[in-house]
Amino acid sequence: MLHTSSPPIFYSFASGAELVKGLAEFILEAQKEALGKKGRFTVALSGGSLPKQLAGLIGNAGVKWDKWHVYYADERVVPLDHEDSNHKLCTDVLFSKVNIPKENIHPIDTTLLEDLEDLSDSYEKQLIDEFASKDSARFPVFDLILLGLGPDGHTASLFPGHELLAEADRWVAYLDDSPKPPLKRITLTYPVINHASRVAFVATGESKQDVLAEIMDDPARTSLPASRVRPTSHGNLYWFVDDAASAKVKYEKSLFKL
């Protein structure tokens, strides 16, 4: 079991609008720390509803988009203009509305869609190019990884009971048997996720009540994929949820402040 530097910090907001505002402030603080240390801000994003919850960054003068380097925590193996593409979703709802350099966004290589091994190796090489020459860690150390939470407890493309939950060496892995479509995906592995400086889950809505309560209140007994996100000693784990999602959670909630 990985050592955690501190217990998760759990923020619950009365409304979606308050969550969006708090999440934006949190990201700005993470950006400030990263730029102060190394002059760049490395981020990995999931898809689903999460990109829309980054709306608080749009038009915010404090965001230094030219310093961002954005990767995907997971991606569906489809063309970049396909409706299932996380890259398309992030582009439509966020990147097309802000001044982020195109070269700072790192999608999958769509010339390799027919070979999942090559595709995941290619994406891992993108990470190596970004991190290996600048950091000395065994795994890349993202400044921030933003994750969603499925009602089944999955996060990124790490699903309950799947063999990828045991992956301990690769940075990027693939699956061709996703329990939800599309079947073919690539995903960051736990060693990468758990080496980030900050990992933040974002979860909203009543459909998340049961799974969120299980993860937060009974972590020793659950094997849900999201419960296995436990940053190592240099990292911290945060939850940004709304009151609808946290209605059944007994875990101590924190007052959001920076």
N, C-alpha and C positions, 0 to 999 in steps of 0.2 A: 504493500500500500504506500502510495506517495505521501511524503510529509507535506503538510500545508503550513504556511507561515502564520496563518490566522484563520479564524472561522469566517465563513462567507458573510458579506455585508448585504443586508436585505432591505431594499427600499420599496415601499408600496405607496402608490400615488392614488389620490381620489379620482382622478380622471386621466384619460389618454393624453389630453393636452398638457397636463402637469408632468406626466411621464416624459413626453417629448422634450419639454423644456429642461427637465432635470438631466435627461440623457445627454442633451447637447452640452450642458455645462460640464458634465462629467468628462465627455470626450475632449472638450477644450482644455481641461486640466491635464488630461493624459497627454495631449499634444504639447502643451507647454513644458511638461517635464521631459518629454522625449527630445524636443528641439533644444532644450537647454543642455542635455547630455551629449547629443550626437548630431544635431542639425537636420534630422529627418524623422518622419513619423510613419511607422509601419503598422498597417491595419489589415486584418482579415475579416471579411463579411460573410454572413450567411444570407440565404434568400428568404422566401416566405413573406411574412408581414414585416420583417425587421427593416428592410430598406425604407419603407414608408414612415417608420418611426424615427428616422434620421432627419425628418423635415425641419427640425429646429436648427440644423446647420445651414440651411439654404438662406442666403442673404446675410449671414452672420459675419461681420467684418473681422472677427477674431480667428476665423479659420484660415490657416496658411496652406491653401490647397496645393501650392507649388512644392511643398515639403512632404506631402502625403505620398505613400507608396501602398497601393491597395491590391490585395490578393483576395481569393475566395476561400472561405472555410470549407466549402464543398461546391461542386458544380455538376449539373446534369450534362450528360454527354450528348449534346445536341448542338446544331449551329448557333452562333451567337445572336442571330435574329429570330430564333425560335421562341415561342411563347413560354416554353418550359425553362429557358435559360436564366440562371440567376444574374448573369452579366447583363442581359437585356433588361431585366427588372430593375437592377441597380442603375443602369444607364437612363432608363425612362423616368424613374422617380427621383433620382438624385444627380448623377453625373452630368446629365444634359442641362441641368439647371444651375450648375456651379462652374467655376473657372479652374477645374482640375486638368492638368496636362494629360493628354491621351496616353503618353508614354509612361505615365505613373500608374496606370491601371493595367493589371496583368490578368487577362483572360486565358482560357485554355487555347491550345493550338488546334484549330478545327481541321487542319489537314491530317490529323491523326485520330479522327473519330472512330475509325474502323479497327484500331488496335489499342485496347485499353491499357495494356502494359506500357507501350510506347507513350501513350498520352499521359499517364500518371508519372512516368519517368521524366517526360518533358516538363511537366509542371513542377516536379521536384527540382529540376535543374534551374528553373526560374528562381526558386527559393535559394538554391545554392549560390546563384549569381548575386543575389541581393545580400545574403547574410554571411556566407562563408568567408568572403574577403574582408568583412568588417567586424565579425564577431568570432570569438574563439570557442563558443559553446558547441557541444555535441549536436544539439538541435537548435533550429532558429529561435530567436527570442523576439517575438512580436511585441510591439509596444501595447497593442490592444487587439483582442479577438472578440468579436461580437457574435453571439450565438442566439438562435431561437430554441424553442422547446415544443416538441410535438406532443399531442395528447397521449401518445404511447411511451413518452419519455425519451424519444430519440432526439439527437442534436447533431448538427451538420448532417452527414450521411452515415452516422453511426447508429445502427438500429438494434433493438433488443434481440439478444440471442445470436447475433451475427458474428462470424469468425473474426471480422476486423476489430472487434473489441479487444482482442488479444494481441494485435499488432504492436510490436515494441521497437522495431528498427527503422522502418520506412517513414519518411516524412509525409509522403502522399501515397495513398492506396486507392485501388479501384474496386468496384463491385458491379456485377452484372445481374444481380438477383435482388434488387431493392424491393422490399415489401410494399412500397408504394411507387407508382409510376412517376417518371420513367425508370426502367429497370437499371440502366447503365449510368453510373456516377463515379466521380472521384471525390476524395475527401481528405482533409488533414487528419492525421492520426492523433491519438492521445498524447504521445510524447511531445508533439509539436504544440498542441493546445495547452498542455500542462506546463510548458516552459515559457509561456507568455508572461509579460510583466503584469498585465491586467487581462482578465477574462470577464466579460459581462454578458449575462443572459438577459433577454428581454422577452417577457411573456405577458399576455393580456387575455382577458375574457374568461367567462365561466367555464368553458371547456377545459381549462387548465387547472381547475381547483383541485381535483383529486390527485393528479400526478405531481403537482407542485407541493401539496401537503405531504405526500409520500417521500419526496426527495428531501425536503427541508426538515421534516419532523422524525423521520425514521431512516436516516442515511446508512446506519449499520446493517439494516436488513434488506435494503433494496439493491438490486443490481441494474437498475435502469441506466441506460447510457449517459444521460445527463448527470446522474449522481456520481459518475466516475471522472467528472471534470474536477480535478483537485490540483490547482497550481502548486508547483514546487516552492521551496523556501523563499525564493526571490519574487514570487508572484502573489497576486491577490484575486479573489473571486467576488464578483458583485452580482446581485439580482436587481433588475428594474422591472417591476410588475405593477399592475393596477389592482385596486381593491377587489375588483370582481374576481381576479385570478387568485388572490391571496386570502379569500374569505375563510378557508378551512385551515390555513397555516397557523400553527402555534409558535413557530420560531420567532424570536425577538426581532421586531421591525426597527429599523434605524430611521432617525430623522435626517432627511437629505440636506446636506450642507457641504460647502467646499471651504 
